[in-house]
Amino acid sequence: HFMVDKKLDDFTKEWFPDIESTTTILTKTRKGCMQPPHTDKSRNYSIYIPIYPHMYDYSPMIFYYDNELQYIDNLDPGAMYLVNHKIMHSAFNFTDYDRFNLQITLKEENALRFI
């Protein structure tokens, strides 16, 4: 599930004025649910911010890259990550909590300056 709202885009422009973004979405993975491995077709990069729950209760996003698993978790609350959505990824939420994150979609030329 995800929410797209102009208020989220306004938030992004206010808090990240140096970042040219296209869309900001709030995503929710319900407890006991999953997003199977996939690549995104409509975007390449985003800034990914885990929101809730914190620490070990946050089910990580898993990336399948170069025959290794890479994880984005919430062990460092407030951290932001540059994500390449063309790399196979998934989320399995087998915790007792719904999982929330904010994703700020970037134009490719803007994402490259973070690499």
C-alpha positions in Angstrom: 0.0 0.0 0.0 1.2 3.5 -0.6 -0.1 7.1 -0.3 0.7 9.8 -2.8 -0.4 13.3 -1.6 0.6 16.8 -2.7 1.3 17.5 1.0 4.1 14.9 0.9 5.6 16.6 -2.2 5.3 20.0 -0.3 7.1 18.5 2.7 9.9 17.3 0.4 10.4 20.7 -1.2 10.4 22.4 2.2 12.8 20.0 4.0 15.0 19.1 1.0 15.1 22.3 -1.1 18.3 21.2 -2.9 16.8 17.9 -4.2 14.7 18.0 -7.3 12.2 15.2 -6.8 9.3 13.9 -8.9 7.1 12.2 -6.3 7.1 11.5 -2.6 5.2 8.4 -1.3 4.5 7.0 2.1 4.5 3.2 1.8 3.0 0.7 4.2 3.7 -3.1 4.3 1.1 -4.6 6.6 2.3 -7.1 9.3 2.3 -10.6 7.9 2.5 -9.3 4.3 5.3 -9.1 1.7 6.4 -7.5 -1.5 8.0 -10.3 -3.6 11.3 -9.7 -5.4 10.9 -7.2 -8.2 12.4 -4.2 -9.9 10.4 -0.9 -10.3 9.3 -0.1 -13.8 8.4 3.6 -13.3 11.4 4.9 -11.5 15.1 4.4 -11.1 16.2 6.1 -7.8 14.8 7.3 -4.6 15.8 8.5 -1.2 14.5 5.9 1.2 13.7 6.7 4.8 12.6 4.0 7.1 10.0 5.4 9.6 8.3 2.8 11.7 8.9 0.6 13.6 12.4 1.2 15.0 15.4 -1.0 15.4 14.9 -4.8 15.2 11.1 -4.6 14.8 11.6 -3.0 11.3 11.5 -5.6 8.6 14.4 -4.6 6.2 14.2 -4.0 2.5 16.3 -6.7 0.9 18.4 -6.2 -2.3 19.7 -9.0 -4.4 23.0 -7.7 -5.9 26.1 -9.4 -7.2 25.0 -12.7 -5.6 24.8 -11.1 -2.2 21.9 -9.9 0.0 22.0 -6.3 1.1 19.7 -4.9 3.7 18.2 -1.5 4.5 16.9 -1.6 8.1 16.0 0.9 10.8 18.8 0.3 13.2 19.9 3.9 12.7 16.5 5.8 13.0 16.5 8.9 10.9 19.1 7.6 8.4 18.4 8.1 4.7 19.5 5.8 1.8 19.9 6.3 -1.9 18.1 3.3 -3.5 18.5 2.0 -7.1 15.0 0.5 -7.9 16.4 -1.3 -11.0 18.1 -3.7 -8.7 16.0 -6.7 -7.6 14.5 -6.0 -4.1 11.8 -7.2 -1.8 10.3 -6.7 1.7 8.9 -9.5 3.9 7.1 -8.2 7.0 6.7 -11.1 9.4 6.8 -8.8 12.4 4.0 -7.8 14.8 3.9 -4.3 13.3 2.9 -2.5 10.1 6.0 -1.2 8.4 6.2 2.4 7.1 8.8 4.3 5.0 9.0 7.5 3.0 10.4 7.3 -0.6 11.4 10.5 -2.4 11.7 9.6 -6.1 14.6 11.4 -7.8 15.3 12.2 -11.4 18.4 10.2 -12.5 20.6 13.2 -13.0 19.9 14.3 -9.4 20.5 10.9 -7.9 23.9 10.6 -9.6 25.3 13.5 -7.5 24.9 11.3 -4.4 27.0 8.5 -5.7 
